């Protein structure tokens, strides 16, 4: 895959929280329509990386490197990623409570998402098809606390898909889902991404998920990318010691694409 047509390119990104460096010289690129997975253990810096891409600089603060997204270029040491650029990205957080207002009904939040995404005219049948594809019922009079965490997380994914972003960013998208629902949800996400040439950037500790859906994988540890390349190659024959340790458990390999 050529870097020349990259949708997103991160070069030599370094960032800190307080005085502690949490990202060191991160370089990464994603091309249109591609799925890239960032895998690694807790504390590797995966979510910090996503926050820098989205321009969410609290508590993480980038201090070196650059980001190019579409025709926009940012020097992390000088400027923040602007809202205009963020509007072409959609971010689904690991904790759905961060994306839903507990005081508003789900249907009112859905209607607001329809308006914000420019889909206010979407008919009921189309809305229900999207919800059905993610295993979600109609909202009736429910509030967020009346839906399970997994249902809330799938609703945030539906919100994100409504916007048809250039880049869909998922932070541990299946952490609150059982394996069957997770597989169905991710399959629909990837079908929608392919249909609309949406690039997908996933942070996950689930190697089977990365193996099944990603074309390329980055292995992160202690704020650094140790390996980055073809998913099949890296997940079956990693070169770094940490990568070998990470993939040593072979039961996840049932997720490898054939």
C-alpha positions as CSV (number, residue, x, y, z in Angstrom):
1,X,0.0,0.0,0.0
2,X,1.4,3.4,-1.0
3,X,1.8,6.2,1.4
4,X,1.4,8.7,-1.4
5,X,-2.4,8.6,-1.2
6,X,-2.6,8.6,2.6
7,X,-5.7,10.1,4.1
8,X,-4.0,10.5,7.5
9,X,-0.3,10.7,8.0
10,X,1.3,11.2,11.4
11,X,5.1,11.9,11.5
12,X,7.4,11.7,14.5
13,X,4.6,12.5,17.1
14,X,5.7,12.9,20.7
15,X,3.4,13.8,23.5
16,X,3.3,14.0,27.3
17,X,1.0,14.0,30.3
18,X,2.4,16.5,32.8
19,X,6.1,16.0,32.6
20,X,5.9,12.3,31.6
21,X,6.4,11.4,27.9
22,X,3.6,9.0,26.8
23,X,4.3,9.0,23.0
24,X,7.7,8.9,21.4
25,X,8.3,9.5,17.7
26,X,5.1,7.9,16.4
27,X,4.8,7.7,12.7
28,X,1.7,6.2,11.1
29,X,-0.4,6.5,7.9
30,X,-3.9,5.4,6.9
31,X,-5.2,5.3,3.3
32,X,-8.8,5.9,2.2
33,X,-11.0,2.8,2.8
34,X,-8.3,1.0,4.8
35,X,-8.7,-0.5,8.3
36,X,-5.7,-0.1,10.5
37,X,-5.5,-1.6,14.0
38,X,-3.3,-0.4,16.8
39,X,-2.7,-3.2,19.3
40,X,-0.8,-3.4,22.6
41,X,-1.2,-3.8,26.3
42,X,-2.7,-1.4,28.8
43,X,-0.5,1.8,29.2
44,X,1.0,1.4,25.7
45,X,-0.2,4.9,24.7
46,X,-2.9,3.7,22.2
47,X,-5.7,6.0,23.5
48,X,-3.3,8.9,23.9
49,X,-2.5,8.6,20.2
50,X,-6.1,8.7,19.3
51,X,-6.6,11.8,21.4
52,X,-3.8,13.6,19.6
53,X,-5.3,12.7,16.2
54,X,-8.6,14.1,17.3
55,X,-7.1,17.2,18.7
56,X,-8.3,16.3,22.3
57,X,-5.3,17.6,24.2
58,X,-6.5,17.0,27.8
59,X,-4.7,15.5,29.6
60,X,-2.3,14.4,26.8
61,X,-0.3,17.2,25.1
62,X,1.7,16.7,21.9
63,X,4.9,18.7,21.7
64,X,6.6,17.4,18.5
65,X,5.8,16.0,15.2
66,X,3.1,16.7,12.6
67,X,-0.3,15.5,11.3
68,X,-1.6,15.6,7.7
69,X,-5.3,14.9,7.1
70,X,-6.6,15.4,3.6
71,X,-5.2,18.7,2.5
72,X,-4.7,20.0,6.1
73,X,-1.2,20.0,7.7
74,X,-0.5,20.6,11.4
75,X,2.7,21.0,13.3
76,X,1.9,19.6,16.7
77,X,4.4,22.0,18.4
78,X,2.6,25.1,17.1
79,X,-1.1,24.6,16.4
80,X,-4.0,22.4,17.5
81,X,-6.1,20.3,15.1
82,X,-9.0,22.5,14.2
83,X,-12.7,21.6,14.6
84,X,-13.1,21.9,10.8
85,X,-10.8,18.9,10.4
86,X,-12.3,17.0,13.4
87,X,-15.7,17.2,11.8
88,X,-14.5,14.9,9.0
89,X,-13.5,12.3,11.6
90,X,-15.9,10.4,13.9
91,X,-14.7,9.1,17.2
92,X,-16.4,6.3,19.2
93,X,-15.0,6.3,22.8
94,X,-14.4,3.1,24.8
95,X,-16.8,4.3,27.5
96,X,-20.2,5.1,26.0
97,X,-21.1,7.2,29.0
98,X,-18.7,9.8,27.6
99,X,-20.8,10.1,24.5
100,X,-24.4,10.1,25.8
101,X,-26.3,12.7,27.9
102,X,-27.9,10.9,30.8
103,X,-30.5,13.6,31.2
104,X,-31.9,13.3,27.6
105,X,-33.9,10.5,26.1
106,X,-32.2,8.3,23.5
107,X,-34.7,9.3,20.8
108,X,-34.0,13.0,21.3
109,X,-30.2,12.3,21.1
110,X,-30.8,10.3,18.0
111,X,-32.8,13.1,16.4
112,X,-30.1,15.5,17.3
113,X,-27.5,13.2,15.6
114,X,-29.7,13.0,12.5
115,X,-29.8,16.8,12.2
116,X,-26.1,17.3,13.0
117,X,-25.1,14.7,10.3
118,X,-27.3,16.2,7.6
119,X,-29.6,13.2,7.7
120,X,-32.7,14.9,9.1
121,X,-34.7,13.6,6.1
122,X,-33.7,10.0,6.6
123,X,-37.0,8.0,6.6
124,X,-38.0,5.7,9.5
125,X,-37.3,2.5,7.5
126,X,-33.7,3.6,6.8
127,X,-33.2,4.5,10.4
128,X,-34.5,1.2,11.6
129,X,-32.3,-0.7,9.2
130,X,-29.2,1.0,10.6
131,X,-30.3,0.2,14.1
132,X,-31.2,-3.4,13.2
133,X,-27.8,-3.9,11.6
134,X,-26.3,-3.2,15.0
135,X,-28.8,-5.3,16.9
136,X,-30.6,-2.3,18.4
137,X,-34.3,-1.8,18.9
138,X,-36.2,1.5,18.5
139,X,-35.8,3.8,21.4
140,X,-39.4,4.3,22.6
141,X,-39.1,6.4,25.8
142,X,-35.8,5.0,27.0
143,X,-33.0,6.9,28.6
144,X,-29.3,5.9,28.5
145,X,-29.3,4.1,31.9
146,X,-32.1,1.9,30.7
147,X,-29.9,0.4,28.0
148,X,-26.9,-1.9,28.7
149,X,-23.4,-0.6,28.2
150,X,-23.0,-2.7,25.1
151,X,-26.2,-1.3,23.6
152,X,-25.0,2.3,24.4
153,X,-21.7,1.6,22.7
154,X,-23.5,0.3,19.5
155,X,-25.6,3.4,19.5
156,X,-22.5,5.6,19.5
157,X,-21.3,3.5,16.5
158,X,-24.6,4.3,14.8
159,X,-24.2,8.0,15.5
160,X,-20.7,7.8,14.0
161,X,-21.9,6.0,10.8
162,X,-24.6,8.6,10.3
163,X,-22.0,11.3,9.7
164,X,-20.2,9.2,6.9
165,X,-16.8,10.5,8.0
166,X,-13.6,10.3,6.1
167,X,-12.0,8.6,9.1
168,X,-13.8,6.5,11.7
169,X,-11.8,6.2,15.0
170,X,-12.8,3.4,17.3
171,X,-11.4,3.0,20.8
172,X,-11.8,-0.6,22.0
173,X,-15.1,-0.9,20.0
174,X,-16.0,-4.4,21.2
175,X,-14.9,-4.2,24.9
176,X,-18.5,-4.0,26.2
177,X,-20.0,-6.5,23.7
178,X,-20.2,-10.3,23.7
179,X,-18.4,-12.1,21.0
180,X,-21.4,-12.8,18.7
181,X,-22.7,-9.2,18.8
182,X,-19.2,-7.8,18.5
183,X,-18.7,-9.8,15.3
184,X,-22.0,-8.6,13.8
185,X,-21.4,-5.0,14.8
186,X,-17.8,-5.0,13.3
187,X,-19.0,-6.7,10.1
188,X,-21.6,-4.0,9.6
189,X,-19.1,-1.2,10.3
190,X,-16.6,-2.6,7.8
191,X,-19.3,-3.1,5.2
192,X,-20.4,0.5,5.6
193,X,-16.8,1.7,5.5
194,X,-16.1,-0.2,2.3
195,X,-19.3,1.1,0.7
196,X,-18.5,4.7,1.5
197,X,-14.7,4.5,1.3
198,X,-14.3,5.3,5.0
199,X,-10.9,4.7,6.6
200,X,-11.1,3.0,10.0
201,X,-8.5,3.3,12.8
202,X,-9.1,0.9,15.6
203,X,-7.4,0.7,19.0
204,X,-7.9,-2.8,20.5
205,X,-6.4,-5.4,22.7
206,X,-8.4,-8.0,20.8
207,X,-5.9,-9.6,18.3
208,X,-8.7,-11.7,16.7
209,X,-10.5,-8.5,15.9
210,X,-7.4,-7.0,14.4
211,X,-6.6,-10.1,12.4
212,X,-10.1,-10.4,11.0
213,X,-10.8,-6.8,9.9
214,X,-7.5,-4.9,9.6
215,X,-5.3,-4.7,6.5
216,X,-2.4,-3.3,8.5
217,X,-1.5,-3.5,12.2
218,X,0.7,-1.4,14.5
219,X,2.1,-2.9,17.7
220,X,2.6,-0.4,20.4
221,X,4.4,-0.6,23.7
222,X,5.6,2.1,26.2
223,X,4.6,4.9,23.9
224,X,6.4,3.6,20.8
225,X,5.3,1.8,17.7
226,X,7.5,-1.3,17.5
227,X,6.2,-2.8,14.2
228,X,3.8,-1.5,11.6
229,X,2.8,-3.3,8.4
230,X,0.7,-6.1,6.8
231,X,-1.7,-7.5,9.4
232,X,-1.3,-11.2,8.4
233,X,2.5,-10.9,8.4
234,X,2.8,-9.1,11.7
235,X,0.3,-11.2,13.6
236,X,1.7,-14.5,12.4
237,X,5.5,-13.7,12.4
238,X,6.2,-10.5,14.5
239,X,9.8,-9.4,14.6
240,X,10.0,-7.6,17.9
241,X,10.3,-9.4,21.2
242,X,7.2,-7.7,22.5
243,X,5.3,-8.6,19.4
244,X,6.2,-12.2,19.8
245,X,5.0,-12.2,23.4
246,X,1.8,-10.4,22.4
247,X,0.8,-13.0,19.8
248,X,2.1,-16.1,21.7
249,X,-1.5,-17.1,22.6
250,X,-2.6,-18.9,19.5
251,X,-6.3,-19.3,20.3
252,X,-7.1,-15.9,18.8
253,X,-5.7,-16.9,15.4
254,X,-9.1,-18.3,14.5
255,X,-9.8,-14.7,13.6
256,X,-7.2,-14.6,10.8
257,X,-8.6,-13.6,7.4
258,X,-8.4,-16.4,4.9
